[in-house]
């Protein structure tokens, strides 16, 4: 009976479609459309149902009576016998199908579509099929990419709501707080207690920025600046200890173990920080804005991630300890005694830290560091809610990566692990507990990608949009900012435009506990912004100078490259740099196009100048050039980040065989794929690359098909006076200054051995 019964049950279950099985799991019965009408009377059977807290007393009394079991109950019973592995396999199949469709849509996308339409279509696809479970109060109503459907109870996590609520908890004695004798010297206390006047706020809009430049041992040229009248600078001390930087418990003990991998033998005992970490943390701990443009995935990426995670946890623990300590004092205080202003310790919403990272792998490492900093080597393990789910959705399978894929070291360091770029997650921290997937308005820390935030912030006219959770952000960390230039920089600008605005809803806040500068809509003057990137770029510099108005001032590292990436070119190649004139920054785009069409392109139209690769950093310039080439009926092919694999292979083959004279190549394709293009004889940089090392990478591609034609190779580079930073990164700062000040518009460099 057992085998036959299980066989019939499996047959019955197997006859259902995926849609029917899903409906059966969600609602406990089949859809009425699939009801089977039978004239035969069903034999009575006894079915033992598991106890449930939701079952009423009348139902429990009737459990002992035999009842008729319908077909859907029998199917429901069979579902309980299905192993969890089968359920996971079924969910993975559905996820794979979604991902396959997404990849297919991306590969099959027509390059003639504008970038805005492509991004809008991608966002619509993502929103319709996948979104993040960390939506504020569940307003988005979708699950994350690659995640199974979650029940409302798991989504809101009501089981742990009271455990992580700041309003209903009190400070433990061993946690420490702001009641210590040295609290007045704590940079956190000094920062949040800084009082601004209305006149100072009004003067910020008109005051010129005062600057002062210092040279630090490790960071190099450091520029202090402020729009407020008082500008204070400092130099790093030779030695610092953990007590002098006012770390909250248990960070004094956990930091040493967490950071031990970066400390050598003698350094391990003398200082808890590396020389770079020490100088960065001194700036962070002073609550000044920081821009560090020398963060690379290969050299110091993890070192920097460790130190800003320490600052984040230190800030959150102090802020929460202040709230919990005031809760205890208010509880012990008699009603009506004392001043309510003494307890103003919160913002208009709870989220106080926003960490912007490009990929899920980076978010995974940040959360792992949070856990390590709170746990350390303590025997008491901290409570981490939803850790298994988090590891499943943000982790990666090493077997998924092709074993024969060979890419440069910097590529391997950037694109490691789970590189999905659409995610957002809330993290709540309370004493020795961490709650992952906390609703945004119950979170202390938000970790998200620009795309993940863009889809929830929305745009004007959209019904479902929310950005109130950004109203009281006190610490903003933007890591790997250069990668967002390769994704969509508009998402970063959209985020910055919605930072620290007054919320549209109260979200249950106790206004008697809100700081006055937050009520006055002055939060942006108290927000600390930490900006890390791999290069000096005009767009990143613009964000730092425009949106960072911290009352404590700003600190930017401004080191200039002395050699440039042209020194890394190994082939013997003449580099002709041609300067074009532009009246203003707004007219550079049109000036470059006209200069290329009228001055450069005619030199390469001859059939002798075949095998010409045109490297185009901007996608908009790429579309403009492609349309012009089509209009002029030039013999060309093109590759962009939206070209499907078959199109890429076909274009590379035609270019190598000489069937196509020109090849248009976008910088974003090179960033994401790093293919070696063979057959290049003539190289044109329509604009200087965003990443300096891309210049040498593309030039060294000429070695791939060296057939004794080195004497005929050419390289032409277009630049203007507005490309000073990129030019200095390629040729060095001294040569760049000479080229920009020279009366000549053409400059020649020759690389390689003779």
C-alpha positions as CSV (number, residue, x, y, z in Angstrom):
1,X,0.0,0.0,0.0
2,X,2.9,2.3,0.9
3,X,4.6,2.1,-2.5
4,X,1.4,2.1,-4.5
5,X,0.0,5.0,-2.5
6,X,3.2,7.1,-2.8
7,X,3.3,6.2,-6.5
8,X,-0.3,7.4,-7.0
9,X,0.4,10.5,-5.0
10,X,3.5,11.3,-7.0
11,X,1.5,10.7,-10.2
12,X,-1.2,13.0,-9.0
13,X,1.3,15.7,-8.1
14,X,3.2,15.2,-11.3
15,X,0.1,15.8,-13.4
16,X,-0.1,19.4,-12.0
17,X,1.5,22.3,-13.8
18,X,3.9,24.6,-12.1
19,X,1.2,27.2,-11.9
20,X,-1.2,24.7,-10.1
21,X,1.5,23.6,-7.7
22,X,2.3,27.2,-6.8
23,X,-1.3,28.0,-6.2
24,X,-1.6,24.9,-4.1
25,X,1.4,25.9,-1.9
26,X,0.1,29.5,-1.5
27,X,-3.5,28.8,-0.8
28,X,-3.8,25.2,0.3
29,X,-6.2,24.2,-2.5
30,X,-6.4,24.1,-6.2
31,X,-7.9,26.9,-8.2
32,X,-11.7,26.4,-8.7
33,X,-11.0,26.3,-12.5
34,X,-9.3,23.0,-12.1
35,X,-11.9,21.3,-9.9
36,X,-12.8,17.8,-11.0
37,X,-16.4,16.8,-10.7
38,X,-17.0,13.2,-9.9
39,X,-20.4,11.4,-9.5
40,X,-18.8,8.7,-7.3
41,X,-18.9,9.3,-3.6
42,X,-15.6,9.5,-1.9
43,X,-14.9,7.0,0.8
44,X,-14.5,8.5,4.3
45,X,-10.9,8.7,5.4
46,X,-9.2,10.0,8.6
47,X,-6.6,12.7,8.1
48,X,-4.4,13.9,10.9
49,X,-3.6,17.5,10.5
50,X,-0.7,19.2,12.2
51,X,-1.5,21.5,15.1
52,X,-1.5,25.2,14.3
53,X,-1.7,28.2,16.5
54,X,-4.2,29.7,14.2
55,X,-6.7,26.9,14.7
56,X,-9.8,27.9,16.7
57,X,-11.1,25.9,19.6
58,X,-14.2,24.8,17.7
59,X,-11.9,23.3,15.1
60,X,-9.9,21.5,17.7
61,X,-13.0,19.9,19.2
62,X,-14.0,18.6,15.8
63,X,-10.6,17.1,15.0
64,X,-11.5,13.8,16.6
65,X,-14.4,13.3,14.3
66,X,-13.8,11.5,11.0
67,X,-14.3,13.7,8.0
68,X,-14.3,13.4,4.2
69,X,-11.1,14.4,2.6
70,X,-11.4,16.1,-0.8
71,X,-8.9,15.9,-3.6
72,X,-7.0,19.0,-2.7
73,X,-6.5,17.8,0.9
74,X,-4.9,14.6,-0.5
75,X,-2.7,16.7,-2.7
76,X,-1.8,18.9,0.2
77,X,-0.8,15.9,2.2
78,X,1.5,14.8,-0.7
79,X,3.1,18.2,-0.7
80,X,4.2,17.6,2.9
81,X,6.0,14.5,1.8
82,X,7.9,16.3,-0.9
83,X,11.5,16.8,0.2
84,X,12.9,20.3,0.6
85,X,15.5,19.6,-2.0
86,X,12.8,19.1,-4.6
87,X,11.2,22.4,-3.7
88,X,14.6,24.2,-3.9
89,X,15.3,22.5,-7.3
90,X,11.9,23.7,-8.6
91,X,12.6,27.3,-7.4
92,X,16.1,27.2,-8.9
93,X,14.6,26.2,-12.2
94,X,12.2,29.1,-12.1
95,X,15.1,31.5,-11.1
96,X,17.3,30.1,-13.9
97,X,14.5,30.7,-16.4
98,X,14.1,34.3,-15.3
99,X,17.9,34.9,-15.4
100,X,18.1,33.2,-18.8
101,X,15.4,35.4,-20.2
102,X,17.1,38.5,-18.7
103,X,20.5,37.6,-20.2
104,X,18.8,36.7,-23.6
105,X,17.0,40.1,-23.6
106,X,20.3,41.9,-22.9
107,X,22.3,40.0,-25.5
108,X,19.5,40.3,-28.1
109,X,19.1,44.0,-27.5
110,X,19.5,46.2,-30.6
111,X,22.3,48.7,-30.5
112,X,20.1,51.2,-32.3
113,X,18.0,51.7,-29.1
114,X,19.0,54.7,-27.1
115,X,20.7,54.2,-23.7
116,X,17.7,55.7,-21.8
117,X,15.3,53.3,-23.4
118,X,17.6,50.3,-22.8
119,X,18.0,51.3,-19.1
120,X,14.3,51.9,-18.7
121,X,13.5,48.5,-20.3
122,X,16.0,46.8,-18.0
123,X,14.6,48.5,-14.9
124,X,11.1,47.6,-16.0
125,X,12.1,44.0,-16.4
126,X,13.8,43.9,-13.1
127,X,10.9,45.6,-11.3
128,X,8.3,43.3,-12.8
129,X,10.1,40.1,-12.0
130,X,12.6,40.8,-9.2
131,X,13.1,43.4,-6.5
132,X,14.5,43.5,-3.0
133,X,12.8,42.3,0.2
134,X,14.2,45.2,2.0
135,X,11.7,47.7,0.7
136,X,10.6,50.2,3.3
137,X,7.7,48.6,5.1
138,X,7.2,46.3,2.2
139,X,6.0,49.0,-0.2
140,X,7.6,47.5,-3.2
141,X,6.1,44.1,-2.7
142,X,8.6,42.0,-4.6
143,X,11.4,39.6,-3.7
144,X,15.1,39.9,-4.5
145,X,16.8,38.5,-7.6
146,X,17.3,34.9,-7.3
147,X,15.2,34.5,-4.2
148,X,12.2,32.4,-3.6
149,X,8.8,34.0,-2.7
150,X,8.7,35.0,1.0
151,X,5.7,35.0,3.2
152,X,4.5,38.3,4.7
153,X,5.6,37.2,8.2
154,X,9.1,36.5,7.0
155,X,9.2,39.7,5.0
156,X,8.3,42.0,8.0
157,X,10.0,39.8,10.5
158,X,7.4,40.6,13.2
159,X,9.0,37.9,15.4
160,X,12.1,40.0,16.0
161,X,10.4,43.5,15.8
162,X,10.3,44.1,19.5
163,X,13.8,42.7,20.0
164,X,15.3,45.3,17.7
165,X,13.1,48.3,18.4
166,X,15.0,51.2,19.9
167,X,11.9,52.6,21.6
168,X,11.3,49.5,23.7
169,X,14.8,48.6,24.7
170,X,17.2,49.9,27.3
171,X,21.0,50.2,27.7
172,X,22.8,47.3,29.2
173,X,25.5,48.2,31.7
174,X,28.3,46.3,29.9
175,X,27.5,48.0,26.6
176,X,28.9,51.3,27.5
177,X,27.4,54.6,26.5
178,X,27.8,58.3,26.4
179,X,27.8,58.7,30.2
180,X,31.5,58.1,30.5
181,X,33.7,61.0,31.8
182,X,35.4,61.4,28.4
183,X,32.1,61.6,26.5
184,X,32.6,65.3,25.9
185,X,35.9,64.6,24.1
186,X,34.2,62.0,21.8
187,X,34.1,63.2,18.2
188,X,30.7,61.7,17.8
189,X,29.2,63.6,20.7
190,X,30.9,66.8,19.6
191,X,29.6,66.4,16.0
192,X,26.0,65.8,16.8
193,X,26.0,68.5,19.5
194,X,27.4,71.1,17.1
195,X,25.0,74.0,17.0
196,X,24.5,76.1,13.8
197,X,22.9,79.4,13.5
198,X,20.5,80.5,10.8
199,X,23.0,83.1,9.6
200,X,25.6,80.5,9.1
201,X,23.3,78.3,7.0
202,X,22.3,81.3,4.8
203,X,26.0,82.3,4.3
204,X,26.9,78.8,3.0
205,X,25.3,79.5,-0.3
206,X,27.3,82.7,-0.9
207,X,30.5,82.0,1.0
208,X,33.6,81.0,-1.1
209,X,35.2,77.8,-0.1
210,X,38.4,78.2,2.0
211,X,41.1,75.6,1.4
212,X,44.4,74.7,2.8
213,X,46.8,72.0,1.5
214,X,49.0,69.7,3.6
215,X,51.2,66.8,2.9
216,X,50.6,63.6,4.9
217,X,53.1,60.8,5.1
218,X,50.9,58.2,3.4
219,X,48.0,60.0,1.8
220,X,50.2,62.6,0.2
221,X,48.7,65.9,-0.9
222,X,45.6,66.4,1.4
223,X,43.3,69.4,0.8
224,X,41.2,70.7,3.7
225,X,38.2,72.8,2.7
226,X,35.1,74.3,4.2
227,X,32.3,76.7,3.3
228,X,31.8,77.6,6.9
229,X,34.0,80.4,8.3
230,X,36.1,78.2,10.6
231,X,38.5,75.9,8.8
232,X,40.6,73.6,11.0
233,X,43.4,71.4,9.8
234,X,45.5,68.8,11.6
235,X,48.4,66.4,10.9
236,X,48.4,62.7,11.9
237,X,50.3,61.8,15.0
238,X,53.0,59.2,14.8
239,X,51.3,56.7,17.0
240,X,47.7,56.2,18.1
241,X,46.0,53.7,20.3
242,X,42.4,52.4,20.3
243,X,41.5,54.3,23.5
244,X,42.4,57.7,22.0
245,X,40.0,57.2,19.1
246,X,37.0,56.5,21.4
247,X,35.8,53.1,20.1
248,X,32.6,51.7,21.5
249,X,32.6,48.3,23.2
250,X,33.4,45.7,22.0
251,X,35.3,47.2,19.1
252,X,38.5,47.8,21.0
253,X,39.0,44.0,21.3
254,X,37.4,42.8,18.1
255,X,39.1,45.2,15.7
256,X,42.6,43.8,16.4
257,X,41.6,40.3,15.4
258,X,39.5,41.5,12.4
259,X,42.3,43.6,11.0
260,X,45.2,41.2,11.8
261,X,45.5,40.0,8.2
262,X,46.8,43.5,7.2
263,X,49.3,43.8,10.0
264,X,52.9,42.4,9.9
265,X,54.8,41.1,12.9
266,X,56.3,44.2,14.5
267,X,53.5,46.4,13.3
268,X,50.9,44.1,14.8
269,X,52.1,44.9,18.3
270,X,52.8,48.6,17.8
271,X,49.7,49.8,16.0
272,X,46.2,48.4,15.4
273,X,46.1,50.2,12.0
274,X,48.1,50.0,8.9
275,X,49.7,53.4,8.0
276,X,47.0,54.0,5.4
277,X,44.2,52.9,7.7
278,X,45.5,55.2,10.5
279,X,45.4,58.3,8.4
280,X,42.0,57.5,6.8
281,X,40.4,56.7,10.2
282,X,41.7,59.9,11.7
283,X,39.8,61.8,9.0
284,X,36.7,59.6,9.3
285,X,36.7,59.9,13.1
286,X,36.8,63.7,12.9
287,X,33.5,63.5,11.0
288,X,34.8,65.4,8.0
289,X,33.8,64.5,4.4
290,X,36.5,62.4,2.7
291,X,37.3,61.8,-1.0
292,X,40.0,59.2,-1.6
293,X,40.6,58.5,-5.3
294,X,43.3,55.9,-5.0
295,X,41.2,52.9,-3.9
296,X,42.0,49.9,-6.1
297,X,40.6,46.4,-5.9
298,X,44.0,44.8,-6.2
299,X,46.1,46.8,-3.7
300,X,44.1,48.5,-0.9
301,X,40.4,47.8,-1.5
302,X,39.9,45.4,1.4
303,X,42.1,47.4,3.7
304,X,39.9,50.5,3.1
305,X,36.7,48.4,3.5
306,X,37.8,47.2,6.9
307,X,38.4,50.7,8.2
308,X,35.2,52.3,7.0
309,X,33.2,49.4,8.4
310,X,34.9,50.0,11.7
311,X,33.8,53.6,11.5
312,X,30.2,52.6,10.6
313,X,29.8,50.2,13.5
314,X,31.4,52.6,15.9
315,X,28.9,55.3,14.8
316,X,25.8,53.1,15.0
317,X,26.7,51.6,18.4
318,X,27.3,55.1,19.8
319,X,24.0,56.5,18.3
320,X,22.0,53.5,19.6
321,X,23.7,53.6,23.0
322,X,22.7,57.2,23.3
323,X,19.0,56.4,22.5
324,X,18.9,53.4,24.8
325,X,20.6,55.3,27.6
326,X,18.1,58.1,27.3
327,X,15.3,55.4,27.4
328,X,16.6,54.2,30.7
329,X,16.9,57.7,32.1
330,X,13.4,58.6,31.0
331,X,12.0,55.4,32.6
332,X,13.6,56.2,35.9
333,X,12.7,59.9,35.8
334,X,9.6,61.2,37.4
335,X,6.9,62.4,35.0
336,X,7.2,66.1,34.3
337,X,10.7,66.5,35.6
338,X,13.6,67.5,33.3
339,X,13.9,69.1,29.9
340,X,12.8,67.2,26.8
341,X,15.7,68.8,24.9
342,X,18.0,66.6,26.9
343,X,16.6,63.5,25.2
344,X,16.8,64.7,21.6
345,X,18.9,61.9,20.2
346,X,17.3,60.8,16.9
347,X,16.5,61.7,13.4
348,X,13.2,61.9,11.7
349,X,13.7,58.2,10.5
350,X,15.8,55.5,12.0
351,X,18.2,54.7,9.1
352,X,21.4,56.6,9.9
353,X,24.0,54.9,7.6
354,X,23.8,54.3,3.9
355,X,26.5,52.1,2.2
356,X,26.5,52.2,-1.6
357,X,28.4,49.3,-3.3
358,X,28.3,48.1,-6.9
359,X,27.8,44.3,-6.5
360,X,26.3,41.8,-4.1
361,X,29.7,40.4,-3.4
362,X,30.7,43.8,-1.9
363,X,27.6,43.8,0.2
364,X,28.3,40.3,1.4
365,X,31.8,41.3,2.6
366,X,30.5,44.4,4.3
367,X,28.0,42.4,6.4
368,X,30.6,39.8,7.2
369,X,32.8,42.5,8.5
370,X,30.0,43.9,10.6
371,X,29.5,40.4,12.2
372,X,33.2,40.0,12.8
373,X,33.5,43.4,14.4
374,X,30.7,42.7,16.8
375,X,31.7,39.2,17.5
376,X,35.4,38.9,17.3
377,X,36.9,36.0,19.2
378,X,34.3,36.3,22.0
379,X,32.8,33.1,23.3
380,X,29.4,34.7,23.2
381,X,28.1,34.4,19.7
382,X,26.0,37.3,18.5
383,X,22.5,36.6,17.1
384,X,22.3,37.1,13.3
385,X,18.8,36.9,11.9
386,X,18.3,35.5,8.3
387,X,22.0,34.7,7.9
388,X,21.4,31.6,5.9
389,X,19.0,33.4,3.5
390,X,21.5,36.2,3.1
391,X,24.4,33.9,2.3
392,X,22.2,32.1,-0.3
393,X,21.2,35.3,-2.0
394,X,24.4,37.3,-1.8
395,X,26.9,34.4,-2.0
396,X,28.2,32.7,-5.2
397,X,29.0,29.2,-6.4
398,X,32.7,29.0,-7.4
399,X,31.7,26.3,-10.0
400,X,29.6,28.9,-11.9
401,X,32.7,30.7,-13.1
402,X,34.2,29.2,-16.3
403,X,37.5,27.5,-15.5
404,X,39.3,28.6,-18.7
405,X,38.4,32.2,-18.4
406,X,41.6,34.3,-18.4
407,X,41.3,37.9,-17.6
408,X,43.7,40.6,-16.2
409,X,44.2,40.7,-12.5
410,X,42.3,43.9,-12.0
411,X,39.3,42.4,-13.8
412,X,39.4,39.3,-11.6
413,X,39.6,41.4,-8.5
414,X,36.6,43.6,-9.5
415,X,34.3,40.9,-10.9
416,X,34.6,38.3,-8.2
417,X,31.7,36.5,-6.5
418,X,28.1,37.5,-7.1
419,X,28.2,40.5,-9.5
420,X,24.4,41.2,-9.5
421,X,24.0,45.0,-9.4
422,X,20.4,45.2,-8.3
423,X,19.9,44.8,-4.6
424,X,19.1,46.6,-1.3
425,X,19.0,45.3,2.2
426,X,18.3,46.8,5.6
427,X,20.4,45.9,8.7
428,X,19.4,46.6,12.3
429,X,22.0,46.4,15.1
430,X,21.1,46.3,18.7
431,X,23.8,45.5,21.3
432,X,24.8,41.9,20.5
433,X,22.3,41.2,17.7
434,X,22.2,41.8,14.0
435,X,19.0,41.6,12.0
436,X,19.4,41.2,8.3
437,X,16.5,42.0,5.9
438,X,15.1,44.5,8.4
439,X,12.4,46.8,6.9
440,X,14.1,50.1,6.0
441,X,12.3,52.1,8.6
442,X,13.5,49.6,11.3
443,X,17.1,49.6,10.1
444,X,20.2,51.3,11.2
445,X,22.2,50.6,8.1
446,X,21.1,50.4,4.5
447,X,23.4,48.6,2.0
448,X,22.4,49.0,-1.6
449,X,23.5,49.5,-5.2
450,X,22.6,52.6,-7.2
451,X,20.2,50.6,-9.3
452,X,18.6,49.1,-6.2
453,X,18.0,52.5,-4.8
454,X,16.8,54.0,-8.1
455,X,14.0,51.5,-8.5
456,X,12.6,52.3,-5.1
457,X,13.2,56.1,-5.1
458,X,11.4,56.3,-8.4
459,X,10.9,59.4,-10.5
460,X,8.4,62.2,-10.7
461,X,4.9,61.0,-11.6
462,X,5.4,57.4,-10.4
463,X,2.8,56.2,-7.9
464,X,5.1,53.7,-6.0
465,X,8.1,55.6,-4.8
466,X,9.7,56.2,-1.5
467,X,12.7,58.2,-0.3
468,X,11.8,59.1,3.3
469,X,14.3,56.6,4.6
470,X,17.1,58.9,3.2
471,X,15.9,61.8,5.3
472,X,18.1,61.2,8.4
473,X,21.2,59.6,6.9
474,X,24.2,60.7,9.1
475,X,26.9,58.7,7.3
476,X,27.0,58.1,3.6
477,X,29.7,55.7,2.2
478,X,30.0,55.5,-1.6
479,X,32.6,52.8,-2.3
480,X,34.1,52.0,-5.8
481,X,32.6,55.1,-7.3
482,X,34.5,54.6,-10.5
483,X,32.4,51.5,-11.3
484,X,29.2,53.5,-11.3
485,X,30.6,55.5,-14.2
486,X,30.5,52.1,-16.1
487,X,27.0,51.3,-14.8
488,X,24.8,54.4,-14.8
489,X,26.1,57.6,-13.2
490,X,22.6,59.1,-13.4
491,X,21.5,56.8,-10.6
492,X,24.2,58.3,-8.3
493,X,23.1,61.8,-9.1
494,X,19.4,60.8,-8.6
495,X,20.3,59.4,-5.2
496,X,22.2,62.5,-4.1
497,X,19.3,64.7,-5.1
498,X,17.1,62.8,-2.7
499,X,19.4,62.8,0.3
500,X,18.3,64.4,3.6
501,X,15.0,65.8,2.4
502,X,12.1,66.2,4.8
503,X,10.0,63.0,4.9
504,X,6.5,63.1,3.5
505,X,5.2,60.9,6.4
506,X,6.0,60.8,10.1
507,X,6.6,57.0,10.2
508,X,5.6,57.0,13.9
509,X,8.5,59.2,15.1
510,X,8.5,60.7,18.5
511,X,9.2,64.4,17.7
512,X,10.2,65.1,21.3
513,X,13.3,62.9,20.6
514,X,14.2,64.4,17.3
515,X,17.3,66.6,17.2
516,X,16.6,70.3,16.4
517,X,18.9,70.4,13.4
518,X,17.0,67.5,11.9
519,X,13.7,69.3,12.4
520,X,15.1,72.4,10.8
521,X,16.0,70.4,7.7
522,X,19.7,70.9,8.3
523,X,20.6,67.2,8.2
524,X,22.8,67.6,5.1
525,X,25.1,69.9,7.0
526,X,25.7,67.1,9.6
527,X,26.0,64.3,7.1
528,X,29.4,62.8,6.7
529,X,30.2,61.5,3.2
530,X,33.0,59.0,2.5
531,X,33.8,58.7,-1.2
532,X,36.2,56.1,-2.5
533,X,37.2,55.5,-6.1
534,X,40.1,54.4,-8.3
535,X,40.6,57.6,-10.2
536,X,40.2,61.4,-10.4
537,X,37.2,62.1,-12.6
538,X,35.3,65.3,-13.2
539,X,31.9,63.7,-12.5
540,X,33.1,62.2,-9.2
541,X,34.8,65.5,-8.2
542,X,31.5,67.3,-9.0
543,X,29.5,65.1,-6.6
544,X,32.0,65.7,-3.8
545,X,32.1,69.5,-4.3
546,X,28.4,70.0,-4.9
547,X,26.7,67.6,-2.4
548,X,29.2,67.5,0.5
549,X,28.6,70.5,2.8
550,X,29.5,69.0,6.1
551,X,29.9,71.6,8.9
552,X,33.1,69.9,9.9
553,X,34.6,70.5,6.5
554,X,35.9,68.3,3.6
555,X,39.2,66.5,3.0
556,X,40.2,65.4,-0.5
557,X,43.4,63.5,-1.5
558,X,44.8,65.2,-4.6
559,X,47.9,63.4,-5.8
560,X,49.0,64.0,-9.4
561,X,50.4,61.1,-11.6
562,X,54.0,61.8,-12.5
563,X,54.5,59.1,-15.3
564,X,51.2,58.2,-16.8
565,X,49.9,54.9,-18.3
566,X,51.7,55.5,-21.6
567,X,54.8,54.2,-20.0
568,X,53.1,50.8,-19.8
569,X,52.7,50.5,-23.6
570,X,55.0,47.7,-24.8
571,X,54.6,48.0,-28.6
572,X,56.7,50.3,-30.8
573,X,54.0,52.8,-31.7
574,X,53.8,56.5,-32.6
575,X,51.2,58.3,-30.5
576,X,49.8,61.5,-32.1
577,X,47.9,63.7,-29.6
578,X,45.7,66.2,-31.4
579,X,44.2,69.1,-29.4
580,X,40.8,70.4,-30.5
581,X,39.5,73.8,-29.4
582,X,36.2,74.2,-27.5
583,X,34.7,77.4,-26.2
584,X,33.0,75.9,-23.2
585,X,32.5,72.6,-21.4
586,X,29.0,72.3,-22.8
587,X,30.3,72.6,-26.4
588,X,33.0,70.0,-26.1
589,X,30.8,67.1,-27.3
590,X,29.9,68.8,-30.6
591,X,33.4,70.2,-31.1
592,X,34.9,66.8,-30.8
593,X,32.4,65.2,-33.2
594,X,33.0,68.0,-35.8
595,X,36.8,67.8,-35.4
596,X,36.7,64.0,-35.9
597,X,34.4,64.1,-38.9
598,X,36.2,67.0,-40.7
599,X,39.8,66.5,-39.7
600,X,40.5,62.9,-38.6
601,X,38.2,60.6,-40.5
602,X,39.1,61.8,-44.0
603,X,42.7,60.6,-43.3
604,X,41.4,57.1,-42.8
605,X,38.9,56.7,-45.6
606,X,41.5,55.4,-47.9
607,X,41.5,51.6,-48.3
608,X,45.2,51.6,-47.3
609,X,44.2,52.7,-43.8
610,X,42.1,49.6,-43.1
611,X,41.9,47.7,-39.8
612,X,41.1,50.9,-37.9
613,X,39.8,50.6,-34.3
614,X,37.9,53.6,-32.9
615,X,37.7,53.5,-29.1
616,X,34.7,55.5,-27.8
617,X,34.3,56.0,-24.0
618,X,30.8,57.5,-24.1
619,X,27.9,55.5,-25.3
620,X,26.1,58.6,-26.6
621,X,29.1,59.4,-28.8
622,X,29.1,55.8,-30.0
623,X,25.5,56.0,-31.1
624,X,26.2,59.3,-32.8
625,X,29.2,58.0,-34.7
626,X,27.4,54.8,-35.7
627,X,24.5,56.7,-37.1
628,X,26.9,58.9,-39.1
629,X,28.9,55.9,-40.4
630,X,25.6,54.4,-41.6
631,X,24.5,57.6,-43.2
632,X,27.9,57.9,-45.1
633,X,27.7,54.2,-46.0
634,X,31.2,53.5,-44.6
635,X,32.5,50.0,-44.4
636,X,32.4,49.4,-40.7
637,X,31.2,47.2,-37.9
638,X,30.5,47.9,-34.2
639,X,30.6,46.3,-30.8
640,X,28.9,47.8,-27.7
641,X,27.9,46.4,-24.3
642,X,24.5,45.5,-25.7
643,X,25.8,43.5,-28.7
644,X,24.9,39.8,-28.5
645,X,27.6,37.2,-28.5
646,X,27.0,36.2,-32.0
647,X,27.3,39.8,-33.1
648,X,30.5,40.2,-31.2
649,X,32.1,37.2,-32.8
650,X,30.9,38.2,-36.3
651,X,32.3,41.8,-35.9
652,X,35.7,40.5,-34.6
653,X,36.0,38.1,-37.5
654,X,35.1,40.7,-40.2
655,X,37.6,43.2,-38.7
656,X,40.4,40.6,-38.4
657,X,39.9,39.5,-42.1
658,X,39.7,43.1,-43.3
659,X,36.2,42.7,-44.6
660,X,35.3,45.7,-42.5
661,X,37.5,48.8,-42.5
662,X,36.4,50.3,-39.2
663,X,35.4,48.9,-35.9
664,X,33.6,51.1,-33.3
665,X,34.2,49.8,-29.8
666,X,32.7,51.2,-26.6
667,X,34.7,51.5,-23.3
668,X,32.0,49.8,-21.3
669,X,32.3,46.7,-23.5
670,X,36.0,46.6,-22.8
671,X,35.3,47.2,-19.1
672,X,32.9,44.2,-18.8
673,X,34.5,41.8,-21.3
674,X,38.2,42.6,-21.8
675,X,38.3,40.8,-25.1
676,X,41.5,41.1,-27.1
677,X,40.7,42.6,-30.5
678,X,43.0,41.2,-33.2
679,X,43.9,42.8,-36.5
680,X,44.4,46.4,-35.3
681,X,46.7,48.4,-37.4
682,X,45.4,51.9,-36.8
683,X,44.1,53.1,-33.5
684,X,41.9,56.2,-32.8
685,X,41.0,57.3,-29.3
686,X,37.9,59.4,-29.9
687,X,38.3,60.5,-26.3
688,X,40.8,59.7,-23.6
689,X,39.8,56.6,-21.6
690,X,38.1,56.9,-18.2
691,X,40.6,54.4,-16.7
692,X,44.2,55.3,-17.5
693,X,45.4,51.7,-17.8
694,X,42.8,51.1,-20.5
695,X,45.0,53.3,-22.8
696,X,47.9,50.9,-22.5
697,X,45.6,47.8,-22.6
698,X,44.2,48.8,-26.0
699,X,47.5,49.9,-27.4
700,X,49.1,46.5,-26.4
701,X,46.4,44.7,-28.4
702,X,48.4,45.4,-31.5
703,X,50.9,42.7,-30.3
704,X,48.2,40.1,-30.8
705,X,48.6,40.1,-34.6
706,X,52.2,41.2,-35.1
707,X,53.2,40.1,-38.7
708,X,56.0,42.5,-39.4
709,X,53.7,45.4,-40.0
710,X,54.8,47.4,-37.0
711,X,56.2,50.2,-39.2
712,X,52.7,51.0,-40.5
713,X,50.9,51.1,-37.1
714,X,49.4,54.5,-36.0
715,X,47.7,55.8,-32.9
716,X,45.7,59.1,-32.8
717,X,44.3,60.6,-29.6
718,X,41.8,63.5,-29.4
719,X,41.8,65.8,-26.4
720,X,40.8,69.3,-25.2
721,X,41.8,71.6,-22.4
722,X,38.8,70.2,-20.4
723,X,40.5,66.7,-20.4
724,X,43.4,67.8,-18.2
725,X,42.9,65.1,-15.6
726,X,42.6,62.3,-18.1
727,X,45.5,63.6,-20.1
728,X,47.7,63.8,-17.0
729,X,46.8,60.2,-16.1
730,X,48.0,59.0,-19.5
731,X,51.1,61.1,-20.2
732,X,52.0,62.4,-16.8
733,X,51.3,65.8,-15.2
734,X,54.4,67.6,-16.5
735,X,53.9,66.6,-20.1
736,X,50.1,67.3,-19.8
737,X,50.8,70.9,-18.6
738,X,53.2,71.5,-21.5
739,X,50.7,70.1,-24.0
740,X,47.9,72.2,-22.7
741,X,49.9,75.5,-22.6
742,X,51.7,74.9,-25.9
743,X,50.8,76.9,-29.0
744,X,51.1,73.7,-31.1
745,X,48.0,71.5,-31.3
746,X,49.8,68.3,-32.3
747,X,52.2,66.3,-30.1
748,X,54.0,63.1,-30.8
749,X,55.2,60.3,-28.4
750,X,56.9,57.1,-29.5
751,X,56.8,54.0,-27.3
752,X,58.4,50.6,-27.4
753,X,62.0,49.4,-28.0
754,X,63.8,50.2,-31.2
